[in-house]
Amino acid sequence: MITQLHHVQLAMPVGQEHLAIRFYSNLLGLDIEPKPDVLAKRGGVWFRLGEVRVHLGAEEPFVPAKKAHPAFLCHDLDVLAQTLKSAKFHVHWDEKLSGFKRFYTADPFGNRIEFLRPAT
């Protein structure tokens, strides 16, 4: 039986790890998690913050996930939204999920990412 989600895997273009690090580590605050040597040869980069894990795998040809996406619970959405806007990432607020405040953005590769918190 499933007990929890271990990680989310997203695709990224080959050789673009620096852009993944800028977004997921520098802007979102996730730590880089070392990949096992056998997997590191494939490219990509892994991130972790507590129990939240995001793996970016290099894929060729690359196609971004426009609909499927991870959704991250956050403490201060307004600060995060401003951080992303300042870094030139588009922020799209959405009020369609009752009981939550949320927005969407796209990572540097066009993968859809959702951020939300319970409404007060």
C-alpha positions in Angstrom: 0.0 0.0 0.0 1.1 3.5 -0.7 2.2 5.5 2.3 3.5 8.8 0.9 4.8 10.4 -2.3 8.6 10.0 -2.6 9.3 12.5 -5.4 7.9 14.1 -8.5 9.9 13.8 -11.7 9.8 16.5 -14.4 11.6 16.6 -17.7 14.1 19.2 -18.8 16.3 19.7 -21.9 19.7 18.1 -22.0 22.5 20.3 -20.7 20.3 22.9 -19.0 21.0 22.0 -15.3 22.1 25.5 -14.6 18.6 26.8 -15.4 17.0 24.2 -13.2 19.3 25.1 -10.3 18.5 28.8 -10.7 14.8 28.2 -10.5 14.4 25.3 -8.1 17.3 26.1 -5.7 18.0 29.9 -6.0 14.3 31.0 -6.4 12.3 28.3 -4.7 14.8 27.4 -2.0 15.2 23.7 -2.6 18.5 22.1 -1.8 20.4 20.2 -4.5 20.4 16.5 -3.6 23.3 14.4 -5.0 22.3 11.8 -7.5 23.7 8.3 -7.4 26.8 8.1 -9.7 25.0 5.6 -12.0 22.1 8.1 -12.5 24.3 11.3 -12.6 25.7 10.2 -15.9 22.2 10.7 -17.5 22.2 14.4 -16.7 19.4 16.3 -14.8 19.4 17.4 -11.2 17.6 16.5 -8.0 16.2 18.8 -5.4 14.9 18.4 -1.9 13.6 20.4 1.1 12.5 18.2 4.0 10.2 15.6 2.5 9.6 17.6 -0.7 11.6 16.1 -3.6 11.7 17.2 -7.2 13.8 15.3 -9.8 14.5 16.9 -13.1 15.5 14.3 -15.7 17.2 15.3 -19.0 15.2 14.2 -21.9 15.7 14.4 -25.7 13.5 15.3 -27.4 12.2 17.5 -24.6 8.4 18.3 -24.3 7.3 20.4 -21.3 4.4 19.3 -19.2 1.7 21.9 -19.8 -1.1 20.3 -17.9 0.3 17.7 -15.5 2.2 19.4 -12.7 3.3 19.3 -9.1 1.5 21.5 -6.6 3.5 22.9 -3.7 2.0 24.1 -0.4 3.6 27.4 0.6 3.5 29.7 3.6 3.7 33.1 1.9 2.4 33.0 -1.6 2.6 36.7 -2.1 6.3 36.8 -1.4 7.0 33.9 -3.6 4.9 35.4 -6.4 6.9 38.6 -6.2 10.2 36.7 -6.1 9.2 34.9 -9.3 7.9 38.1 -11.0 11.2 39.9 -10.2 13.0 37.0 -11.8 10.8 37.4 -15.0 8.6 34.4 -14.5 4.9 34.8 -15.3 2.5 34.4 -12.3 -1.1 33.4 -13.0 -3.4 33.7 -10.0 -6.3 31.3 -10.0 -9.4 31.3 -7.7 -11.1 28.2 -9.0 -10.1 25.9 -6.2 -12.4 26.5 -3.2 -10.6 26.9 0.1 -7.2 27.7 -1.4 -5.3 30.7 -2.6 -3.1 29.7 -5.5 -1.1 30.6 -8.6 0.6 28.9 -11.5 3.9 29.6 -13.1 6.2 27.7 -15.5 9.7 26.6 -14.7 12.5 27.7 -17.2 11.6 24.8 -19.5 7.8 25.5 -19.7 6.7 22.8 -17.1 3.6 24.0 -15.3 4.1 24.4 -11.5 1.4 25.2 -8.9 1.8 26.9 -5.6 -1.0 27.1 -3.0 -2.0 27.6 0.6 -5.3 27.2 2.5 -7.4 30.4 2.3 -7.7 32.3 5.5 
